[in-house]
Amino acid sequence: QVQLVESGGGLVQAGGSLRLSCAASGSIFSILAMGWYRQAPGKQRELVARTTSGIPSGSNTNYADSVKGRFTISRDNAKNTVYLQMNSLKPEDTAVYYCNVDLVLAGQPLVYSYWGQGTQVTISS
């Protein structure tokens, strides 16, 4: 069984920073992609940042236009952990942030997608 544990959410003032983390555990053979999504009240869930790795897919990092230059996604492969460093936060960044991981389980030639429980990020003006 795979588990994703998110942490780092909270309440900060506009212009402040937060660092989210998401650790994956279980019988994981390989993590192909890790990303962050968010959902604000009354809105659809949207991609915030996503990073992929490996051949033949290669490696790349994508960000939503609204967070480019402010957010940075990174990975610690040894810990199966993805981070989201959020700087210059704005009130419109307020949302529940969800970690998503695409991975291959040990002994299975299939890709599975898992979601974290979500962590609340609230930015006050």
N, C-alpha and C positions, 0 to 999 in steps of 0.2 A: 504494500500500500504506500502511495506517495502522499506526502503532506507538504503544503506550503504554509509557512508561518511569516506573516507580515508584521512589521513594527515600524515605529518612527513617526506616526501621524500625531497631530496635535493642533493647538491653536496658537497662531502667531499673528503679529501685525503686518500690514502691508510693507513690503520691502525686506522682510525677514527671510530666514532660510529654514528648511527642514531637510532631513535626510531619511528617506524610506529604505527599508531593507526587506528582502524576501528570501528566505532560505528553503531550499527544497531538500527533502530527505526521503529515503526509501531505496528500493532496489533499482537504482538509476544506472543505465549503461552510458547514456550520452544525452546531454541537453543541447538541443538544436537552436532554440530561441528562447529568449526571456524578454518580457516586456511589462509595461505598466499601462493600465487603462484607468479612466476615471468616469464617474457618473455623478452629475449634479442633479439636484431635485428638479423633476419635470423635464429632464433632458435624456437623450440616448447616451449610452456608454460610448466613449470615444478613445481612440488610441492616443497615448501621450508620448511614449517612447518605446522602441523595440530594437533589440540587437540580436543578430544571428551570427552563426559561426559554422565552419566546416566546409569541406569539399564534398560534392561539387557546388553546393550552394554558395560557398564563399562566406565572407564576413562583411557585415554592414550594420550601420546604425541609422535608424530613422526617428525623426521627431515630428510631432505636430507643429504646424507653423506657429501656433500660439505660444509655444514654449521654447522655440529655438533661441539659443543664446542665453537662456536662463536656467534650463534644466540639463542635467548630464546623467546619462545612464552608464553604468559600469558593472562589470562582473568579476567575481572572485571564483574562478573555476574550481579551485581546490576545495572551496566550501559550498559549491553549488548555490551561490548566493548572488542576487542581483540587487543593485542599489539605484536609487534615484535621488540625486542631489538637486534640490530645488532652491534656487536663489531668486532674489528680487520678486518675491511672491506678490501676487495681486489678488484682490477679492474674488475675481472671476476664476481663480484657481481652486476655489472652495469646491470640494467634491469628496466622494468616497473613492479612494484609489485602490485598484485591484491589481495584484500581480498575476501574470499569466506565463506559464512555462510549457513549451513544446519539447517533449523528451521521448527517448526510447528506453523502455524498460529492459532490464537484464533478461536475456533469453527470449525476447520477443521482437520480431522484425516489423514492428508497427510503431507509429508515432502517436503519442497521446498528448492531449492538451489538458492542463490542470489550472485551476484558478484558486487564488488565495481568498481569505475570508473578507478582505477589504479593511482599509484603515481610513478613518475620517481625517481629512485635512480641512481646517477652517482658517480663513484669512480675514482678519478684521481690518477695516479702513480707518 
